[in-house]
């Protein structure tokens, strides 16, 4: 495995160099093949593509707002991806967990 292959996890935002440095997030990682599936938008269309992990760059400047994180969690639920949901849930900052769950409990 290359150095970059160990840096990424499901749910990470990444830059895709061969797509004009567009950004996407990792939905699946294949450790056997050393690649991952990325969900991104390109020319206004949603795309899912497999890319070698060593061709990706961490998207450091992207800071998610609470609403963005909620949307990503909803996507994981929509696709029925329990592992992705669990991974995302584990990444919710502690100070947002109470806000997120209190909102969900008060909605009927």
Backbone as ProteinMPNN parsed JSONL, in Angstrom:
{"seq_chain_A": "XXXXXXXXXXXXXXXXXXXXXXXXXXXXXXXXXXXXXXXXXXXXXXXXXXXXXXXXXXXXXXXXXXXXXXXXXXXXXXXXXXXXXXXXXXXXXXXXXXXXXXXXXXXX", "coords_chain_A": {"N_chain_A": [[0.832, -1.194, 0.0], [0.403, 2.269, -0.725], [1.538, 5.429, 0.625], [-0.597, 7.36, 0.796], [-2.808, 5.705, 0.835], [-3.295, 4.865, 3.401], [-4.243, 7.039, 4.697], [-6.904, 7.727, 4.313], [-10.434, 7.484, 5.052], [-13.761, 6.095, 5.045], [-16.185, 8.492, 4.273], [-14.501, 10.658, 4.275], [-13.606, 13.802, 2.851], [-12.28, 14.552, -0.299], [-9.866, 15.699, -2.767], [-9.987, 15.471, -6.282], [-7.702, 15.099, -8.573], [-7.618, 14.631, -11.431], [-10.017, 15.544, -12.254], [-10.196, 18.313, -12.566], [-9.449, 19.126, -10.003], [-11.779, 18.752, -8.539], [-14.065, 18.158, -5.803], [-15.025, 15.45, -3.656], [-16.621, 12.805, -1.788], [-15.591, 9.945, 0.055], [-17.152, 6.871, -0.331], [-16.836, 4.151, -0.278], [-14.197, 1.882, 0.443], [-11.703, -0.086, -0.978], [-9.483, -2.096, 0.261], [-8.089, -4.22, -0.734], [-7.808, -3.744, -3.501], [-6.711, -1.23, -3.42], [-8.126, 1.095, -3.945], [-10.88, 3.468, -4.077], [-14.373, 4.308, -3.819], [-15.839, 7.204, -4.973], [-18.128, 9.793, -4.363], [-19.307, 12.406, -6.222], [-19.925, 15.619, -7.793], [-20.084, 16.466, -11.139], [-19.999, 18.65, -13.758], [-22.626, 19.366, -13.146], [-23.882, 16.95, -12.657], [-24.495, 14.078, -10.65], [-21.92, 11.867, -9.788], [-20.439, 8.664, -9.471], [-17.436, 7.219, -8.886], [-14.613, 5.037, -9.248], [-11.44, 5.342, -7.84], [-7.897, 5.231, -7.628], [-6.408, 5.176, -4.457], [-3.947, 6.439, -4.066], [-3.992, 8.555, -5.798], [-5.474, 10.574, -4.843], [-6.108, 13.562, -2.884], [-6.15, 14.962, 0.354], [-8.834, 16.974, 1.385], [-8.349, 19.653, 2.828], [-9.256, 22.248, 3.301], [-11.968, 22.239, 3.467], [-14.615, 22.783, 5.483], [-17.153, 21.419, 7.272], [-20.449, 22.428, 7.886], [-22.982, 22.136, 10.439], [-25.437, 21.6, 9.182], [-24.584, 20.568, 6.727], [-23.379, 18.217, 7.544], [-25.591, 16.894, 8.576], [-26.996, 16.458, 6.181], [-25.286, 14.667, 4.857], [-25.415, 12.493, 6.564], [-28.103, 11.887, 6.219], [-27.985, 11.055, 3.561], [-26.515, 8.68, 3.833], [-28.374, 7.189, 5.279], [-30.451, 7.154, 3.406], [-29.318, 5.601, 1.356], [-29.152, 3.283, 2.721], [-26.855, 2.486, 4.009], [-25.401, 1.194, 6.528], [-22.825, 0.967, 7.697], [-21.491, 3.256, 6.705], [-23.133, 5.231, 7.822], [-22.655, 4.711, 10.559], [-19.906, 5.285, 10.667], [-19.921, 8.018, 9.997], [-21.505, 9.014, 12.085], [-19.83, 8.571, 14.241], [-18.029, 10.567, 13.831], [-19.241, 12.962, 14.398], [-18.801, 15.97, 15.966], [-18.441, 16.277, 19.514], [-19.765, 18.458, 20.746], [-21.786, 18.942, 18.943], [-23.364, 16.699, 18.984], [-25.367, 16.664, 21.006], [-27.006, 18.794, 20.149], [-27.842, 17.865, 17.62], [-29.233, 15.425, 18.243], [-31.148, 16.355, 20.067], [-32.711, 17.987, 18.411], [-33.757, 16.048, 16.691], [-35.274, 14.55, 18.49], [-37.252, 16.339, 19.243], [-38.693, 16.758, 16.966], [-41.65, 15.729, 15.32]], "CA_chain_A": [[0.0, 0.0, 0.0], [1.119, 3.53, -0.759], [1.381, 6.276, 1.813], [-1.932, 7.957, 0.819], [-3.842, 4.708, 1.039], [-3.552, 4.702, 4.822], [-4.729, 8.295, 5.243], [-8.31, 7.983, 4.054], [-11.49, 6.658, 5.637], [-15.082, 6.348, 4.485], [-16.731, 9.768, 4.732], [-13.527, 11.734, 4.083], [-13.69, 14.643, 1.659], [-11.006, 14.483, -1.019], [-9.713, 16.372, -4.058], [-9.781, 14.541, -7.384], [-6.877, 15.903, -9.477], [-7.921, 14.508, -12.859], [-11.322, 16.168, -12.482], [-9.989, 19.736, -12.278], [-9.407, 19.28, -8.546], [-13.107, 18.755, -7.933], [-14.088, 17.467, -4.52], [-16.022, 14.41, -3.472], [-16.376, 12.105, -0.535], [-15.375, 8.51, -0.081], [-18.283, 6.063, 0.122], [-16.383, 2.766, -0.137], [-12.756, 1.683, 0.274], [-11.266, -1.457, -1.238], [-8.081, -2.237, 0.663], [-7.482, -5.233, -1.6], [-7.448, -3.124, -4.777], [-6.052, 0.059, -3.2], [-8.891, 2.187, -4.519], [-12.087, 3.804, -3.335], [-15.478, 4.862, -4.593], [-16.048, 8.61, -4.632], [-19.361, 10.438, -4.83], [-18.976, 13.781, -6.551], [-20.729, 16.25, -8.836], [-19.245, 16.925, -12.241], [-20.837, 19.262, -14.783], [-24.0, 19.375, -12.681], [-24.44, 15.604, -12.511], [-23.899, 13.246, -9.608], [-21.088, 10.792, -10.317], [-19.784, 7.718, -8.571], [-16.319, 6.662, -9.629], [-13.555, 4.35, -8.505], [-10.149, 6.006, -8.043], [-6.81, 4.732, -6.787], [-6.206, 6.014, -3.272], [-2.732, 7.25, -4.155], [-4.218, 9.673, -6.713], [-6.332, 11.533, -4.154], [-5.525, 14.47, -1.907], [-7.048, 15.366, 1.427], [-9.458, 18.277, 1.182], [-8.153, 20.258, 4.148], [-9.916, 23.535, 3.483], [-13.41, 22.065, 3.553], [-15.145, 22.666, 6.84], [-18.579, 21.149, 7.181], [-21.375, 23.004, 8.847], [-23.876, 21.131, 11.002], [-26.437, 21.248, 8.175], [-23.92, 19.707, 5.752], [-23.191, 16.912, 8.171], [-26.925, 16.293, 8.605], [-27.319, 15.99, 4.832], [-24.48, 13.482, 4.56], [-26.0, 11.4, 7.344], [-29.344, 11.515, 5.534], [-27.598, 10.27, 2.378], [-26.158, 7.331, 4.289], [-29.638, 6.522, 5.6], [-31.169, 6.958, 2.144], [-28.707, 4.478, 0.64], [-29.193, 2.103, 3.578], [-25.47, 2.096, 4.282], [-25.233, 1.229, 7.983], [-21.422, 1.21, 8.041], [-21.217, 4.661, 6.425], [-23.832, 5.98, 8.858], [-21.919, 4.547, 11.817], [-18.649, 6.031, 10.546], [-20.237, 9.448, 10.074], [-21.986, 9.302, 13.433], [-18.663, 8.611, 15.13], [-17.274, 11.792, 13.561], [-19.953, 14.172, 14.816], [-18.132, 16.549, 17.139], [-19.188, 16.099, 20.765], [-20.664, 19.579, 21.028], [-22.923, 18.9, 18.032], [-24.195, 15.516, 19.215], [-26.557, 17.036, 21.77], [-27.865, 19.614, 19.295], [-28.408, 16.991, 16.585], [-30.208, 14.488, 18.781], [-32.264, 17.1, 20.65], [-33.579, 18.387, 17.307], [-34.455, 14.859, 16.205], [-36.243, 14.127, 19.493], [-38.353, 17.286, 19.33], [-39.474, 16.699, 15.725], [-42.62, 14.62, 15.297]], "C_chain_A": [[0.869, 1.248, 0.0], [0.818, 4.347, 0.473], [-0.029, 6.853, 1.921], [-3.017, 6.96, 1.168], [-4.207, 4.554, 2.515], [-4.201, 5.938, 5.437], [-6.242, 8.448, 5.187], [-9.237, 6.981, 4.726], [-12.793, 6.973, 4.92], [-15.628, 7.632, 5.106], [-15.774, 10.929, 4.574], [-13.819, 12.498, 2.794], [-12.311, 14.683, 1.025], [-11.058, 15.33, -2.283], [-9.385, 15.316, -5.1], [-9.024, 15.288, -8.478], [-7.269, 15.804, -10.951], [-9.306, 15.033, -13.214], [-11.249, 17.653, -12.118], [-10.024, 20.031, -10.787], [-10.791, 19.388, -7.92], [-13.05, 17.974, -6.626], [-15.196, 16.423, -4.51], [-15.773, 13.76, -2.132], [-16.362, 10.608, -0.771], [-16.578, 7.765, 0.488], [-17.891, 4.613, 0.374], [-14.872, 2.73, -0.314], [-12.495, 0.204, 0.052], [-9.784, -1.552, -0.903], [-7.358, -3.233, -0.232], [-6.983, -4.609, -2.896], [-6.728, -1.788, -4.623], [-6.785, 1.216, -3.849], [-10.136, 2.447, -3.679], [-13.134, 4.35, -4.285], [-15.754, 6.257, -4.057], [-17.407, 9.052, -5.168], [-19.03, 11.906, -5.029], [-19.992, 14.332, -7.541], [-19.761, 16.74, -9.896], [-20.166, 17.392, -13.353], [-22.322, 19.136, -14.427], [-24.645, 18.016, -12.498], [-23.716, 14.859, -11.405], [-23.133, 12.106, -10.266], [-20.573, 9.929, -9.182], [-18.654, 7.11, -9.377], [-15.312, 6.023, -8.701], [-12.229, 4.991, -8.864], [-9.126, 5.366, -7.119], [-6.578, 5.708, -5.639], [-4.983, 6.915, -3.39], [-2.856, 8.409, -5.142], [-5.06, 10.78, -6.072], [-5.542, 12.401, -3.188], [-6.58, 14.818, -0.872], [-7.58, 16.762, 1.132], [-9.457, 19.0, 2.526], [-8.987, 21.512, 4.365], [-11.426, 23.428, 3.613], [-13.828, 21.874, 5.002], [-16.651, 22.491, 6.727], [-19.342, 21.875, 8.277], [-22.276, 21.882, 9.362], [-24.895, 20.662, 9.966], [-25.845, 20.327, 7.112], [-23.781, 18.295, 6.304], [-24.526, 16.174, 8.251], [-27.278, 15.709, 7.244], [-26.548, 14.722, 4.481], [-25.027, 12.278, 5.324], [-27.304, 10.937, 6.703], [-29.056, 10.709, 4.268], [-27.259, 8.833, 2.766], [-27.417, 6.541, 4.63], [-30.426, 6.2, 4.335], [-30.637, 5.744, 1.385], [-28.683, 3.199, 1.478], [-27.817, 1.583, 3.942], [-25.18, 2.26, 5.774], [-23.799, 1.561, 8.384], [-21.059, 2.682, 7.837], [-21.878, 5.536, 7.488], [-23.065, 5.917, 10.177], [-20.612, 5.326, 11.8], [-18.887, 7.531, 10.668], [-20.668, 9.84, 11.485], [-20.82, 9.426, 14.41], [-17.866, 9.897, 14.956], [-17.994, 13.067, 13.986], [-19.236, 14.729, 16.04], [-19.044, 16.477, 18.365], [-20.179, 17.234, 21.003], [-21.854, 19.615, 20.089], [-23.85, 17.722, 18.307], [-25.478, 15.881, 19.952], [-27.524, 17.846, 20.922], [-28.592, 18.73, 18.29], [-29.505, 16.104, 17.152], [-31.373, 15.193, 19.463], [-33.231, 17.557, 19.57], [-34.395, 17.204, 16.82], [-35.534, 14.419, 17.193], [-37.449, 15.057, 19.555], [-39.194, 17.31, 18.058], [-40.43, 15.519, 15.791], [-43.26, 14.506, 13.942]], "O_chain_A": [[1.924, 1.29, 0.632], [-0.054, 3.998, 1.268], [-0.613, 6.845, 3.005], [-4.042, 7.333, 1.74], [-5.325, 4.149, 2.833], [-4.66, 5.891, 6.578], [-6.806, 9.232, 5.95], [-8.894, 5.819, 4.94], [-12.91, 8.006, 4.261], [-15.543, 7.83, 6.318], [-16.182, 12.082, 4.723], [-14.224, 11.918, 1.786], [-11.301, 14.829, 1.713], [-12.131, 15.64, -2.802], [-8.614, 14.391, -4.848], [-9.634, 16.039, -9.239], [-7.25, 16.815, -11.654], [-9.713, 14.966, -14.374], [-12.135, 18.179, -11.444], [-10.559, 21.052, -10.357], [-10.96, 20.04, -6.889], [-12.105, 17.226, -6.376], [-16.169, 16.512, -5.26], [-14.833, 14.115, -1.422], [-17.026, 10.085, -1.667], [-16.977, 7.988, 1.631], [-18.544, 3.92, 1.154], [-14.325, 3.469, -1.133], [-12.993, -0.649, 0.787], [-8.933, -1.136, -1.69], [-6.156, -3.107, -0.463], [-5.875, -4.9, -3.344], [-6.189, -1.265, -5.598], [-6.169, 2.2, -4.257], [-10.409, 1.745, -2.706], [-12.833, 4.792, -5.394], [-15.884, 6.464, -2.851], [-17.78, 8.719, -6.292], [-18.534, 12.57, -4.118], [-20.822, 13.589, -8.064], [-18.742, 17.356, -9.585], [-21.009, 16.635, -13.834], [-23.159, 18.841, -15.28], [-25.84, 17.935, -12.211], [-22.503, 14.982, -11.236], [-23.634, 11.459, -11.186], [-20.308, 10.409, -8.08], [-18.889, 6.543, -10.444], [-15.171, 6.404, -7.539], [-11.918, 5.169, -10.042], [-9.432, 5.004, -5.982], [-6.556, 6.922, -5.84], [-4.982, 8.032, -2.872], [-1.905, 9.174, -5.303], [-5.323, 11.806, -6.7], [-4.458, 12.033, -2.736], [-7.762, 14.95, -1.192], [-6.835, 17.63, 0.677], [-10.441, 18.961, 3.265], [-9.383, 21.806, 5.493], [-12.097, 24.433, 3.848], [-13.43, 20.909, 5.655], [-17.339, 23.332, 6.148], [-18.923, 21.919, 9.434], [-22.32, 20.8, 8.777], [-25.187, 19.47, 9.876], [-26.518, 19.409, 6.644], [-24.037, 17.311, 5.609], [-24.584, 14.966, 8.02], [-27.797, 14.596, 7.158], [-27.102, 13.806, 3.874], [-25.09, 11.173, 4.786], [-27.582, 9.739, 6.647], [-29.799, 9.784, 3.938], [-27.675, 7.887, 2.096], [-27.517, 5.357, 4.306], [-30.996, 5.116, 4.205], [-31.41, 4.957, 0.838], [-28.244, 2.151, 1.002], [-27.631, 0.385, 4.156], [-24.766, 3.329, 6.223], [-23.577, 2.347, 9.306], [-20.403, 3.287, 8.684], [-21.262, 6.473, 7.997], [-22.851, 6.938, 10.83], [-20.244, 5.954, 12.793], [-18.145, 8.23, 11.357], [-20.246, 10.871, 12.009], [-20.828, 10.281, 15.294], [-17.104, 10.275, 15.845], [-17.407, 14.148, 13.938], [-19.082, 14.03, 17.042], [-20.264, 16.603, 18.255], [-21.312, 16.99, 21.419], [-22.852, 20.263, 20.404], [-25.011, 17.748, 17.899], [-26.561, 15.449, 19.558], [-28.732, 17.614, 20.968], [-29.808, 18.832, 18.128], [-30.599, 16.041, 16.591], [-32.49, 14.677, 19.441], [-34.445, 17.523, 19.776], [-35.592, 17.337, 16.563], [-36.599, 13.962, 16.777], [-38.551, 14.618, 19.882], [-40.307, 17.836, 18.073], [-40.066, 14.44, 16.259], [-44.101, 13.634, 13.728]]}, "name": "protein", "num_of_chains": 1, "seq": "XXXXXXXXXXXXXXXXXXXXXXXXXXXXXXXXXXXXXXXXXXXXXXXXXXXXXXXXXXXXXXXXXXXXXXXXXXXXXXXXXXXXXXXXXXXXXXXXXXXXXXXXXXXX"}
